[in-house]
């Protein structure tokens, strides 16, 4: 696999972080069409895919790490602890639900819902 130059690496990282091609072009001082052309190169796509996978894994690990605290908070809320605002209990419940969805793997091709969402965001940013 060919090695990407620094600008291409920066562009791929920016795309993974949600930046538009126009914003990337402005930041790097290049034409937007250049970013679009780079995005179609196999080496660029491979690098971007590896970044997406790494990002997804980190997010999943972070989410899973929050599940024990979320469950404790939900238990306290259900036990009638009035010091816990309902919005915090709702947030905790959403953490548990999201972690469960990731563990189930809900995609048609074995991808998790989180990975599917990352791909949707990536497709949107490619326009």
SVG drawing of the C-alpha trace seen along z (x, -y; Angstrom):
<svg xmlns="http://www.w3.org/2000/svg" viewBox="-39 -28 43 39">
<polyline fill="none" stroke="black" stroke-width="0.4" points="0.0,0.0 1.3,-3.5 2.0,-5.8 -0.2,-8.9 1.4,-12.3 0.7,-14.5 -2.1,-16.5 -4.0,-13.4 -3.7,-12.0 -5.0,-15.2 -7.8,-15.2 -8.8,-11.6 -8.7,-12.4 -10.8,-15.5 -13.4,-13.5 -13.6,-10.9 -14.0,-13.7 -17.0,-15.1 -15.5,-17.9 -16.9,-18.7 -14.8,-18.5 -15.1,-22.3 -13.9,-22.9 -11.0,-20.5 -10.0,-22.3 -10.1,-25.7 -8.0,-24.4 -5.4,-22.8 -5.4,-25.6 -6.4,-23.4 -9.3,-23.1 -12.4,-21.2 -12.2,-19.0 -8.8,-17.8 -10.2,-16.5 -13.0,-14.8 -10.4,-13.2 -8.3,-12.0 -11.4,-10.5 -11.7,-8.2 -8.1,-6.9 -7.9,-3.3 -5.0,-4.2 -7.0,-7.1 -10.1,-5.0 -8.1,-2.2 -6.6,-4.7 -9.9,-6.4 -11.6,-3.0 -8.8,-2.1 -9.4,-5.4 -13.2,-4.7 -12.6,-1.3 -10.3,-2.6 -12.8,-5.4 -15.7,-2.9 -13.7,-0.6 -12.7,-3.5 -16.2,-4.7 -17.6,-1.2 -15.0,-0.7 -15.8,-4.0 -19.5,-3.3 -19.1,0.2 -16.9,-1.3 -19.8,-3.6 -22.4,-0.8 -21.6,0.2 -22.1,-3.4 -25.2,-3.8 -26.7,-0.6 -25.9,-1.8 -27.6,-5.1 -30.7,-3.4 -30.9,-1.1 -30.8,-4.1 -33.4,-6.0 -35.7,-3.0 -35.3,-2.5 -36.8,-6.0 -33.7,-8.1 -35.1,-11.5 -31.7,-13.1 -31.3,-11.8 -32.9,-13.9 -35.0,-12.0 -32.8,-13.3 -29.7,-11.7 -31.6,-8.4 -32.8,-8.7 -29.2,-9.3 -28.0,-6.2 -30.8,-4.1 -29.7,-5.3 -26.1,-4.3 -27.3,-0.8 -29.5,-0.6 -26.7,-1.7 -24.2,0.7 -26.7,3.5 -27.3,2.6 -23.6,2.6 -23.2,6.0 -26.1,7.4 -24.7,6.3 -27.8,5.1 -26.5,4.7 -27.4,6.9 -23.7,7.6 -22.7,8.1 -21.9,4.5 -23.0,2.8 -25.5,0.0 -22.7,-2.3 -20.6,-1.3 -23.6,-1.7 -24.1,-5.2 -20.4,-6.1 -20.8,-5.0 -23.9,-7.1 -22.0,-10.1 -19.1,-9.3 -21.4,-9.1 -23.0,-12.4 -19.6,-14.1 -18.5,-12.7 -21.1,-14.7"/>
</svg>
